[in-house]
Amino acid sequence: MPLETVPTVRLTTAQALVRFLAAQHAERDGIEQRLIPGVWGIFGHGNVAGLGQALLQAARTGEADLPYHLARNEQAMVHAAAAYAKMRDRLQTFACTASTGPGSTNMITGAALATANRLPVLLLPSDMFASRVPDPVLQQLEDTRAGDVSVNDAFRPVSKYFDRVSRPEQLIPAALAAMRVLTDPVETGAVTLCLPQDVQAEAFDWPVDFFRRRVWRVGRPAPEPAAVRRVAALLRSAERPLIVAGGGVVYSGAMAELRAFAEATGIPVADTHAGKGAIPWDHPSAVGGLGATGTSAANALAAEADVVLGVGTRYSDFTTASHTVFAAPDVTFANLNVARLDAAKHAAEMLLADAKSGLAALAEALEGWSVGDDYRAEALRLADEWRATADRCLRLGHGPLPAQTEILGALGEVLDDADVVINAAGSMPGDLQMLWRARDPKAYHVEYAYSCMGYEIAAGVGAKLAAPEREVVVLVGDGSYLMLSSEIATMVAEGLKAIIVIVQNHGFASIGALSESLGSQRFGTAYRYRDDESGLLDGDVLPVDLAANAASLGADVISANGVAEFREALRKAKANPRVTVVHVETDPRGPNPPGSAWWEVPVSEVSELDSTRTARAEYDAHKRHQRHYL
């Protein structure tokens, strides 16, 4: 029809965006669901009269179903959106709106986390005036090199798609492009649409079709038959193959296919943080976490593996132990991945496909083939040996303060298989990868691509919204807690039940141990008064009361002294319908699980300190085993 007869509706840019987002859906395997079920936001100048007004109008009139959630910190709301997307297999996420200036730039860390983890989040930072009439506006960056640069340009390197909507009609292609990236398993991550504050409030005659119900199909790319044959031939030639299961197995929903493939072929399965639970911890093929914080079983098998099949893994430096864990001189890789970037790593034979369809095709191509009985028996023996070691770590009897591993042991005794454990930073991710016994991949929620301190409590909000039927348990050290505990108030306001376990050791236990191993003597890693004589922060312990702090934010609080009290506190917390914080102190020097691999952190090449010179000698020794996989 002629353009002048195309049906239109007059709305502001913000009102149009709200109506558009409410009409977007994602579909995979015939199941449709809302792509953007709601918006997180903190209002200030820049969005209060734009998106704020639009969301209020939608709620009052019913013209668009897009619920609003109030966060307490802009970084935290992006973490909540990312955690929600992770729990929902990247098929749903939230939009996040913030005010001009610091409100918006506070979201950058969350954007980096989402993109590093390849999790979709939609960011709507408010921007300076497109008209540039009130110039410079409050909180505007004045760049002497260019007139169109704002602080929001800092989102560019951490976003998978970035656009600035400087005229209302630009929203149409920008919004459609945003949905395309959010629903692309290869390209997904943070998507940023900068919205100048005057444009948000500007009216335009929008084509009605812009607001029609749209379904974005998330397909399952099938593998090329020739590539399947090549990878199958490589595996048939192997005597000591190993599977590395990554997050792609989980997001694809390929857990059953992975188990069936491992059972048929006898290939042992090691996992990454993102892949933990893809195969149950006690499955005969499971050998546990791989790499710098991996199990002795997985790392021993990796050291002698001749063919490594990576499934949905991006091979982080922790997974490869900084390129030292795969030690066989002639080790060869085959990578099944939907992303060419990851499929090509380590000069691998590439199998570009969705994990579910790719594993099914490989299973068919390898029908009748299996590893030798001796190799199966060796993998079982190594896994059993590690489980005995883990049992000892989880029940140490350390005192007077318990070791962190004992807290994890008590937690594992009380929680059910479907209860979600969330963590991101400090020493706990390493302990969890080695010791946590996951049967359900959604029950293990450790963010370790960006390992962002402060993620945990905010992620608890997102995880609980995504899976209200599950118990959500946030594991957070005092370091992360002090960085970002504000979303406890959000949990209370939203009526979200979660258990928050604060493990207090008066400092940064992980970095303290790392500092000591690198010859830096735990410098700057403890929460202490400054000592008048030394001039350093090594005086008495600070009188910080995290339990009282949590209570002030509206949570119920239980303080536990020792493992037995902690175990009982957890049971009470599970029975409590409200947000409950369980506070327990641990020994920062408590024994860690025995390591069996390396992680590269450079040590000073010259030093006046004996401790640093010793650490450098150890570093040089490890470097000799490092290699490119070619």
C-alpha positions in Angstrom: 0.0 0.0 0.0 1.2 3.6 -0.4 3.3 4.9 2.4 0.8 7.5 3.3 -1.8 4.8 4.1 0.4 2.6 6.3 -1.3 2.4 9.7 0.7 4.4 12.3 0.4 5.2 16.0 1.9 8.3 17.6 4.1 7.5 20.6 7.3 8.8 22.1 10.5 6.8 21.4 10.5 5.4 24.9 6.8 4.4 24.6 7.5 2.7 21.3 10.5 0.8 22.7 8.4 -0.5 25.6 5.7 -1.6 23.3 8.2 -3.3 20.9 10.0 -5.2 23.7 6.8 -6.6 25.1 6.0 -8.2 21.7 9.3 -10.1 21.3 9.5 -13.9 21.7 12.2 -16.5 21.3 11.5 -20.1 20.1 13.6 -23.2 20.1 12.4 -26.8 19.5 8.8 -25.5 19.1 8.7 -23.8 22.5 8.0 -20.1 22.5 8.6 -17.7 25.4 8.9 -14.1 26.1 12.4 -12.8 25.1 12.3 -9.7 27.3 10.0 -10.5 30.3 10.7 -7.2 32.1 13.0 -4.2 32.7 15.4 -3.5 35.5 16.0 0.2 36.1 17.1 3.0 38.3 15.7 6.4 37.3 17.4 9.7 37.2 17.7 12.6 34.8 17.9 11.1 31.3 15.4 8.3 31.7 12.9 9.3 34.4 10.7 11.3 31.9 11.5 8.9 29.0 11.6 5.2 29.8 10.3 5.8 33.3 7.1 7.5 32.0 6.7 4.9 29.3 6.9 2.0 31.8 4.5 3.7 34.1 2.0 4.3 31.2 2.3 0.7 30.1 1.6 -0.6 33.6 -1.4 1.8 34.2 -3.0 1.4 30.7 -2.1 -2.2 30.0 -0.9 -1.2 26.5 2.2 -3.3 27.0 3.1 -6.1 29.4 6.6 -5.2 30.5 7.0 -5.3 34.3 9.5 -3.0 36.0 11.9 -4.0 38.7 13.8 -1.5 40.9 17.4 -2.3 41.5 19.7 -0.6 44.0 22.8 -0.6 41.9 23.2 -0.4 38.2 26.0 -2.9 37.9 24.0 -5.3 40.0 20.9 -5.1 37.8 23.0 -6.2 34.8 24.3 -9.1 36.8 20.8 -10.1 37.7 19.8 -10.0 34.0 22.8 -12.1 33.0 22.1 -14.7 35.8 18.5 -14.9 34.6 19.7 -15.5 31.0 22.1 -18.2 32.2 19.4 -20.0 34.1 17.1 -19.7 31.0 19.6 -21.1 28.6 20.1 -17.7 27.0 16.5 -17.8 25.6 15.3 -15.0 27.8 16.8 -11.9 29.4 16.0 -8.5 30.9 16.5 -5.0 29.6 18.3 -2.6 32.0 17.8 1.2 31.9 19.9 3.8 33.8 20.2 7.5 34.0 22.7 9.7 32.1 26.3 9.7 33.2 27.4 7.6 36.2 24.2 5.7 36.3 24.8 4.4 32.8 28.5 3.8 33.1 27.9 1.8 36.3 26.5 -0.8 33.9 29.8 -1.3 32.0 31.2 -3.9 34.3 28.0 -5.9 34.0 28.2 -5.5 30.2 31.7 -6.9 30.2 30.7 -9.9 32.4 27.7 -10.7 30.1 29.8 -10.5 26.9 32.7 -12.5 28.4 30.2 -15.2 29.5 28.3 -14.9 26.2 25.1 -14.1 28.0 22.4 -11.9 26.4 21.5 -8.7 28.2 19.9 -5.5 26.7 21.3 -2.3 28.1 19.5 1.0 27.6 21.9 3.7 28.9 20.6 7.3 28.8 22.7 9.7 26.8 23.3 13.4 26.3 20.9 15.6 24.3 20.8 14.7 20.6 19.9 18.3 19.9 23.0 19.5 21.8 21.2 22.7 22.8 21.7 22.4 26.6 25.4 21.6 26.0 27.1 20.6 28.2 24.4 19.0 30.2 24.8 17.8 33.7 27.2 14.7 33.8 28.2 15.1 30.1 31.7 14.3 29.0 33.2 17.1 26.8 35.6 15.5 24.4 37.8 18.0 22.6 38.3 15.5 19.7 34.7 14.9 18.7 31.3 16.3 19.4 29.4 13.1 19.2 31.3 11.2 21.9 29.8 10.6 25.3 30.7 8.4 28.3 28.5 5.7 26.8 31.0 5.1 24.0 32.9 3.2 26.7 30.3 0.4 26.2 31.5 -0.2 22.6 34.4 -2.6 23.4 32.3 -4.7 25.9 29.1 -4.9 23.7 28.4 -7.3 21.0 26.2 -4.7 19.4 26.2 -1.0 20.0 24.0 1.8 18.6 23.0 5.3 19.5 19.4 6.3 18.6 19.8 9.9 17.7 16.4 10.2 15.9 13.2 8.4 16.8 13.0 6.5 13.5 16.5 5.1 14.0 14.9 2.9 16.7 13.3 0.6 14.2 16.5 -0.8 12.6 18.4 -0.5 15.9 15.8 -2.5 17.9 15.5 -5.2 15.3 19.3 -5.5 15.1 19.4 -5.8 18.9 17.0 -8.7 19.0 19.0 -10.5 16.2 22.1 -10.4 18.3 20.4 -11.2 21.6 19.1 -14.4 20.0 22.2 -15.5 18.2 24.0 -18.3 20.1 27.3 -17.3 18.4 27.2 -13.5 18.7 25.2 -13.0 21.9 26.4 -10.9 24.8 25.7 -7.3 25.9 23.6 -5.3 23.5 23.7 -1.6 24.1 21.2 1.0 22.6 22.1 4.5 23.8 19.0 6.7 24.2 19.6 10.4 24.2 17.3 11.9 26.8 15.5 14.3 24.5 14.9 11.5 21.9 13.3 9.3 24.5 10.6 11.9 25.0 10.2 12.9 21.3 7.0 11.7 19.5 6.9 10.0 16.1 4.3 8.3 13.9 5.3 4.6 14.2 4.2 1.9 11.8 1.9 -0.3 13.6 3.6 -3.4 12.2 6.7 -2.5 14.2 4.8 -3.6 17.3 3.5 -6.9 15.9 4.3 -10.1 17.8 7.7 -11.3 16.6 9.2 -14.7 17.2 13.0 -15.0 16.9 13.9 -18.6 16.0 16.9 -20.1 17.8 17.9 -23.0 15.6 20.2 -26.0 16.0 22.8 -25.8 13.3 23.4 -29.3 11.9 27.0 -30.5 11.4 28.5 -31.0 7.9 28.6 -34.7 7.2 32.2 -34.5 6.0 33.2 -32.8 9.2 31.5 -35.5 11.2 33.4 -38.2 9.3 36.7 -36.4 9.9 36.2 -36.0 13.7 34.9 -39.6 14.0 38.0 -40.9 12.2 40.2 -38.9 14.5 38.5 -40.4 17.6 38.7 -43.9 16.2 42.4 -43.4 15.9 42.7 -42.4 19.6 43.8 -44.7 22.4 43.4 -42.1 25.2 40.7 -39.6 24.2 39.2 -37.1 26.6 36.0 -35.0 26.4 36.0 -31.5 27.7 32.3 -30.5 28.4 31.7 -26.7 28.4 28.8 -24.4 28.8 27.6 -25.1 25.2 26.5 -28.5 26.3 24.2 -26.9 29.0 22.8 -24.1 26.8 22.1 -26.6 24.0 20.3 -28.9 26.5 22.6 -31.7 25.3 23.1 -33.4 28.6 21.3 -36.6 27.6 23.3 -36.8 24.4 26.6 -36.3 26.2 25.9 -39.0 28.7 24.8 -41.4 25.9 27.9 -40.6 23.9 30.2 -41.2 26.8 28.5 -44.4 27.8 28.7 -45.8 24.2 32.3 -44.8 23.5 33.8 -45.0 27.0 35.5 -41.7 26.6 35.9 -40.0 30.0 34.4 -36.6 30.5 36.0 -33.6 32.2 34.1 -30.4 32.7 34.6 -26.7 33.0 32.8 -24.4 35.4 30.1 -23.6 32.8 29.8 -27.3 31.9 29.7 -28.7 35.5 26.6 -30.9 36.0 26.3 -31.6 32.3 27.2 -35.1 33.3 26.4 -36.2 36.9 29.4 -36.1 39.2 29.0 -39.9 40.0 28.5 -41.0 36.4 31.0 -43.7 35.5 32.4 -41.4 32.7 32.8 -38.3 34.9 36.3 -37.4 36.1 35.5 -33.8 37.4 36.8 -30.4 36.7 39.8 -29.8 34.4 42.7 -27.4 34.6 44.2 -25.1 37.1 41.6 -25.9 39.7 40.7 -29.3 38.3 40.7 -32.7 39.9 43.8 -34.9 39.9 41.7 -37.5 37.8 40.9 -35.1 35.0 44.3 -33.5 34.9 46.1 -36.9 34.9 44.0 -38.1 31.9 44.5 -34.7 30.2 48.3 -35.0 30.6 48.3 -38.2 28.5 45.4 -37.6 26.2 46.1 -38.1 22.5 42.8 -36.7 21.2 40.7 -34.1 23.0 37.1 -33.5 22.0 36.0 -30.1 23.2 32.2 -29.7 23.3 30.9 -26.2 23.8 34.0 -25.0 25.5 36.0 -21.8 24.9 39.2 -23.2 26.5 39.9 -20.5 29.1 43.4 -20.4 30.7 42.0 -22.1 33.8 40.7 -25.0 31.7 44.0 -25.5 29.9 46.1 -24.6 33.0 47.7 -21.8 31.0 48.5 -24.3 28.1 50.2 -26.9 30.3 47.5 -29.5 31.2 47.5 -31.2 27.8 51.0 -32.5 27.8 51.2 -35.3 25.2 53.6 -34.3 22.4 51.3 -35.3 19.7 48.0 -34.3 21.3 45.3 -33.4 18.7 42.0 -31.5 19.2 38.6 -31.8 17.7 36.1 -29.1 18.7 32.3 -29.3 18.5 31.0 -25.8 18.8 28.4 -23.5 17.4 31.0 -20.7 17.3 33.8 -20.8 14.7 36.0 -18.8 17.1 36.0 -21.7 19.6 35.8 -24.5 17.2 39.1 -23.4 15.6 41.1 -23.2 18.9 44.2 -25.3 19.3 44.4 -26.0 15.5 41.5 -28.3 16.0 39.5 -30.4 13.5 36.3 -28.3 13.5 32.8 -29.5 13.9 30.6 -26.4 13.6 27.2 -27.4 15.1 24.9 -27.2 18.0 26.1 -29.5 20.7 22.9 -31.5 20.8 22.8 -32.2 17.0 26.6 -32.6 16.8 26.8 -35.2 19.5 24.0 -37.1 18.0 25.7 -37.2 14.6 29.0 -38.2 16.2 27.4 -41.0 18.1 25.9 -42.4 14.9 29.3 -42.1 13.1 31.1 -43.9 16.0 28.5 -46.7 16.5 30.2 -49.9 17.6 33.5 -48.1 18.5 34.8 -47.8 22.1 38.0 -47.1 24.0 39.8 -50.1 25.4 38.7 -51.7 28.7 42.0 -50.8 30.3 41.5 -47.1 29.6 37.9 -47.3 31.0 39.2 -48.9 34.2 42.0 -46.4 34.6 39.5 -43.5 34.3 37.3 -45.1 36.9 40.2 -45.7 39.3 41.4 -42.1 39.0 38.0 -40.8 39.6 37.5 -43.0 42.7 40.9 -41.8 44.0 39.9 -38.2 43.6 36.5 -38.7 45.3 38.3 -40.2 48.3 40.5 -37.1 48.4 37.5 -34.9 48.1 35.8 -36.7 51.0 38.7 -35.9 53.2 38.7 -32.2 52.2 35.0 -31.8 52.9 35.3 -33.3 56.4 38.7 -32.1 57.6 38.0 -31.4 61.3 40.1 -28.3 61.0 40.1 -25.8 63.9 39.5 -23.7 65.8 37.9 -22.0 62.8 36.7 -24.3 60.1 38.3 -24.5 56.7 36.3 -23.3 53.8 36.1 -26.8 52.3 34.3 -28.0 55.4 31.7 -25.3 54.9 31.2 -26.6 51.4 30.9 -30.1 52.8 28.1 -29.1 55.2 26.4 -27.3 52.4 26.5 -30.3 50.2 24.9 -32.4 52.9 22.0 -30.1 53.4 21.1 -29.0 49.9 19.1 -31.0 47.4 20.3 -31.8 43.9 18.2 -29.1 42.3 19.2 -26.3 44.8 21.2 -23.6 43.0 24.6 -22.6 44.3 25.9 -19.3 43.1 29.5 -18.0 43.3 31.9 -16.0 41.2 35.1 -14.9 42.8 37.7 -15.6 45.5 38.9 -19.0 46.5 35.5 -20.6 46.4 35.3 -21.1 42.6 38.4 -23.2 42.8 37.2 -25.2 45.7 33.8 -25.7 44.1 35.2 -26.9 40.8 37.3 -29.5 42.6 34.8 -30.5 45.3 31.2 -29.7 44.4 29.1 -32.7 43.4 26.6 -31.5 40.8 24.0 -33.7 39.2 22.0 -30.8 37.7 23.8 -28.2 35.5 21.4 -25.4 36.6 22.2 -26.2 40.2 25.9 -25.1 39.7 26.0 -21.4 38.9 29.6 -20.2 39.1 30.5 -17.2 36.9 34.1 -17.8 36.0 34.6 -16.2 32.6 34.8 -12.7 34.2 35.1 -13.9 37.8 33.5 -10.6 39.0 33.5 -9.8 42.7 30.0 -8.5 43.6 28.2 -10.8 41.1 26.9 -13.3 43.6 24.0 -11.5 45.5 22.7 -9.8 42.4 22.9 -13.1 40.5 20.8 -14.6 43.3 18.0 -12.2 42.3 18.2 -13.1 38.7 18.4 -16.9 39.3 15.4 -16.8 41.7 13.3 -14.9 39.2 14.3 -17.4 36.5 13.6 -20.5 38.7 11.3 -19.6 41.5 10.7 -23.3 42.2 14.3 -23.8 43.2 16.1 -23.0 46.4 18.8 -20.4 45.6 22.0 -20.3 47.7 24.4 -17.5 47.3 28.0 -18.2 48.4 29.8 -14.9 49.0 33.0 -14.0 50.8 33.4 -10.9 52.8 35.3 -9.2 50.0 32.6 -9.6 47.4 29.9 -8.9 50.0 31.4 -5.5 50.9 31.6 -4.6 47.2 28.0 -5.2 46.3 25.5 -6.3 48.9 22.7 -3.8 48.0 20.5 -6.3 46.2 19.6 -7.9 49.5 17.1 -5.0 49.7 15.9 -5.9 46.2 15.3 -9.5 47.3 13.3 -8.2 50.3 11.2 -5.8 48.2 10.5 -8.4 45.5 9.6 -11.1 48.0 12.3 -13.4 46.7 13.5 -16.1 49.0 17.2 -16.9 48.9 19.8 -18.1 51.3 23.0 -16.0 51.4 26.0 -17.6 53.0 28.6 -15.1 54.0 31.9 -16.7 54.5 34.0 -14.2 56.5 37.7 -14.5 56.7 38.6 -10.8 57.1 40.1 -10.2 53.7 40.8 -11.6 50.3 41.6 -15.3 51.0 42.2 -16.3 47.4 44.4 -13.4 46.5 46.1 -13.7 49.8 47.1 -17.3 49.0 48.1 -16.3 45.5 50.1 -13.4 46.7 52.0 -15.7 49.1 52.6 -18.3 46.4 54.1 -15.5 44.2 56.4 -14.2 46.9 54.4 -11.1 47.8 53.6 -12.2 51.3 49.8 -11.6 51.3 50.5 -7.8 51.0 47.3 -5.7 50.9 44.9 -8.7 51.2 43.7 -8.5 54.8 41.1 -6.2 56.3 43.2 -4.6 59.1 43.9 -1.3 60.8 47.0 0.6 59.6 49.8 -0.2 62.0 51.6 3.0 63.2 55.0 1.3 63.4 55.1 -0.6 60.1 52.9 1.9 58.2 51.1 -1.1 56.6 47.6 -2.4 56.9 48.7 -5.2 59.2 47.3 -4.1 62.5 44.3 -5.6 64.4 41.2 -7.0 62.6 38.6 -4.4 61.7 35.4 -4.6 63.7 33.2 -5.1 60.7 29.8 -6.7 61.5 28.5 -8.1 58.3 25.6 -9.9 60.0 24.3 -6.6 61.4 24.8 -5.1 57.9 22.7 -7.8 56.3 20.0 -7.4 58.9 19.9 -3.7 58.3 19.0 -4.4 54.7 15.9 -6.4 55.7 17.2 -10.0 55.8 16.8 -12.5 58.5 20.3 -13.4 59.9 21.7 -16.5 61.5 25.2 -16.5 62.8 27.0 -19.9 63.1 30.1 -20.8 65.0 31.7 -23.9 63.5 30.5 -26.6 61.1 27.8 -28.1 63.3 26.1 -24.8 63.9 26.4 -23.9 60.2 24.7 -27.1 59.2 21.8 -26.4 61.5 21.6 -22.8 60.4 21.3 -24.0 56.8 18.4 -26.2 57.7 16.6 -23.3 59.4 17.3 -21.1 56.4 15.8 -23.6 54.1 12.6 -23.7 56.2 12.4 -19.9 56.4 10.2 -18.3 53.6 12.2 -15.0 53.7 15.7 -14.0 52.6 18.0 -15.5 55.1 21.7 -14.7 55.6 23.9 -17.3 57.3 27.1 -15.8 58.6 30.1 -18.0 59.4 33.8 -17.3 60.0 36.5 -19.5 58.4 40.2 -19.8 58.6 41.8 -17.8 55.7 44.7 -20.2 55.9 42.7 -23.3 56.1 43.9 -26.1 53.9 42.9 -26.0 50.3 42.2 -29.0 48.1 45.4 -30.4 46.7 46.2 -28.8 43.3 47.5 -30.7 40.3 47.9 -28.0 37.7 49.3 -24.5 37.2 47.9 -21.1 36.4 50.2 -18.5 35.0 50.5 -15.2 36.9 53.8 -13.5 36.1 56.3 -13.1 39.0 58.8 -10.2 39.2 61.9 -11.1 37.2 64.2 -9.3 39.6 63.6 -8.6 43.3 65.2 -7.7 46.6 62.9 -10.2 48.4 63.9 -13.8 48.9 60.3 -14.9 48.7 59.9 -13.3 45.3 63.1 -14.8 43.9 62.0 -18.3 45.1 58.6 -17.8 43.4 60.3 -16.6 40.2 62.4 -19.8 40.1 59.2 -21.9 40.4 57.5 -19.8 37.7 60.4 -20.3 35.3 60.2 -24.1 35.9 56.5 -24.1 35.0 57.0 -21.9 31.9 59.2 -24.6 30.4 56.1 -26.9 30.1 53.9 -24.3 28.4 53.2 -24.6 24.7 51.0 -23.7 21.9 48.8 -26.5 20.6 49.5 -26.7 16.9 
